[in-house]
């Protein structure tokens, strides 16, 4: 019986006797001319791989990984249906018992769910209305006039059927979200650990455009009023009368712990439809304000501008650990997949782990992954031949070609981790080491975006394949004799999470700090058994022989 380790299935006989060898000039390696000393002869070996479809049924989907969040539903016949609900904890911006004055009344409550939009593109429309007509009855707008500017943008963070409308509902939840708990999505939908009240406290039809309003004096650079660009939802005034106004002196607003455990435990954001689009958004930027009025405590007197009632604003904070100013709020996505009867479902139900699959399926917000393995005996034989031939390894890259006949939008990234058995029998997952980034002769994983991405370069434009660079890993095994027992490369949709400040990977030692829990992309790739020999999945090993 053959024992497979991972990443590739190398035919040493093919490589030594009749292996594919071409000049390095035909493949971009990205190395300086002085990588190795002396005069070197550049060569490329094209090595076979074994790759197959697989999946896991649970992924982590809490603030540990949710730099962005999702909600919505999308269905097509290759991968099936993915749906997502979002749960968010929030706190008052100002904590403590409140004085809402005499005869307080909630006038309106506005929640804005932020969206991503292209700031470099022109807005779809801009309308300007003069508000100060009493002071200046002319139809012309003077520099001193107060104006309302309504701007419409196209949403740039939808995946799926973008032209459809979906019904967004906001509900309050009954389950206390705990900061020290881990939250996972059981992707088949069997588990739902967070309960909600059935009646929505806010509803809005959402689509591919949003409007935002700004009030300002025409000649001024600062705004009198402005909104977050996003979906603006009016919430139930009575709900906030009960939860906020009536609890001003009860102690339920006195501290954060009491507020999130006994008063408002959080909101659920979900859609009614089973098909449409997945919305991607930054949960830290959710805006929620309660606008209220109260009886003027001052007698009217002779003041011509006297107002019987005055107004106030009570705000809330949704910031979490990913915000520029980190906050403590817990956030959770509940993701469900239904791929029964689809091509993806059939592929993961019947993977060919001996010979590999002809097509490989990856979708975000799921447990799908590609497994790759290598013959351990052949790897040892390759190591022997390399040592005898005075060969230096310059690079090792996997090329995974996109099957564009399916027409999915091209994902910018896929990524991979190393899964193997440690001494003692426990399996672990690790990040691959980068031969181009060393400290004290030790290799570490390093990607710096956007200009220094060695491991998994971004795919844009007409590029029709993904690259996974395992140079450091192969050199570890062949040159340093490092062994990885029962090894398997696992390739996922998406990319590593990135630091806000440094543009490097958020964690260089935890391989599961990935964006796959909020990455909606789908892609079909050519496998090692594809009928298109020009796009066969393979490992390219670049080497020099003096």
Secondary structure, 3 states (H helix, E strand, C coil): CCCECCCCCCCHHHHHHCCCEECHHHCCCCCCCCCCCCCCEEEEEEEECEEEEEECCEEECECCCCCCEEEEEEEECCCEEEEEEEEECCEECCCCCCCCCCCCEEEEEEEEEECCECCCCCCCEEEEEECCCCCCCCCCCCCCCEEEEEEEEEECCEEECCCCCEEEEEEEECCCCCCCCCCEEECCCCCCCCCECCCCCEEEEECCEEEEEEEEECCCCCCCEECCCEEEEECCHHHHHHHCHHHCCCCCCCCHHHHHHHHCCCEEEEECCCCCEEEEECHHHCEEEEEEEEECCCCCCCCCCCCCEEEEEEEEECCCCCCCCCCCCCEEEEEEEECCCCHHHHHHHCCCCCCCCCEEEEECCCCEEEEEECEHHHHHHHHHHHHHCCEEEEEEEEEEEECHHHCCCCCCCEEEEEEEECCCCCEEEECCCEEEEEECCEEECCEECCCEECCCCCCCCCCCEEEEECHHHHHHHHHCCCCCEEEEEEEEECCECECCCCCEECCCCCCCCECHHHCCCEEEEECCCCCCHHHCCEEEEEEEEC
